[in-house]
Amino acid sequence: MKTLQMVFQNSEGKNVSINIPYVKDGITAEDIKNVMNLIISKNIFDSQGGDLVRIMGASVISRDVTDYDVK
């Protein structure tokens, strides 16, 4: 499973992370930047430290899980 982690700075200067699971393969830095700018411009998320005002970074995190039948 891949998760997109977007990190913003809020108006108090604190970092705020938003995680989106099940990110499609082939997502680009430009795609992520466009979404993050849209989130900021539309002001659609609340944070305890105020509005999201700046992009700080983003990562796609991959997690592999292997299940074993041990019953």
C-alpha positions in Angstrom: 0.0 0.0 0.0 1.2 3.5 -0.8 0.3 6.6 1.3 0.8 10.2 0.3 1.9 12.3 3.2 1.6 16.1 2.6 3.2 18.5 5.1 2.0 22.0 5.4 2.8 24.9 7.7 -0.1 26.6 9.4 -0.5 30.3 10.3 1.1 29.7 13.7 4.2 28.2 12.0 3.5 24.6 13.0 3.7 21.7 10.6 0.5 19.8 9.8 0.5 16.5 8.0 -2.3 15.1 5.8 -2.1 11.5 4.8 -4.0 10.0 1.8 -3.9 6.2 1.6 -4.0 4.1 -1.6 -2.1 6.6 -3.9 -2.0 5.6 -7.5 1.2 4.5 -9.1 2.7 7.1 -11.4 1.8 10.2 -9.3 4.1 13.0 -10.1 5.6 15.9 -8.0 3.6 18.3 -10.2 0.4 16.4 -9.3 1.1 16.6 -5.6 2.1 20.3 -5.8 -1.1 21.1 -7.6 -3.3 19.3 -5.0 -1.4 21.0 -2.1 -1.8 24.4 -3.7 -5.5 23.7 -4.2 -5.9 22.7 -0.5 -4.3 25.9 0.6 -6.2 28.1 -1.8 -9.6 26.6 -1.0 -8.9 26.5 2.7 -10.7 23.2 3.1 -8.9 21.8 6.2 -8.9 23.1 9.7 -5.8 23.0 12.0 -5.5 23.9 15.6 -2.9 26.5 14.6 -4.9 28.2 12.0 -5.1 28.1 8.2 -2.7 26.0 6.1 -0.5 28.7 4.5 2.6 27.0 3.1 3.8 23.8 1.5 6.6 22.2 3.5 7.0 18.8 1.7 5.5 15.6 0.5 6.4 11.9 0.5 4.9 8.7 -0.9 5.3 6.0 1.7 5.3 2.4 0.7 4.4 -0.4 3.1 4.7 -4.1 2.2 2.8 -6.6 4.3 3.3 -10.3 4.1 0.7 -12.5 5.7 1.6 -16.0 6.9 -0.8 -18.9 7.6 0.4 -20.0 11.0 -2.8 -21.5 12.3 
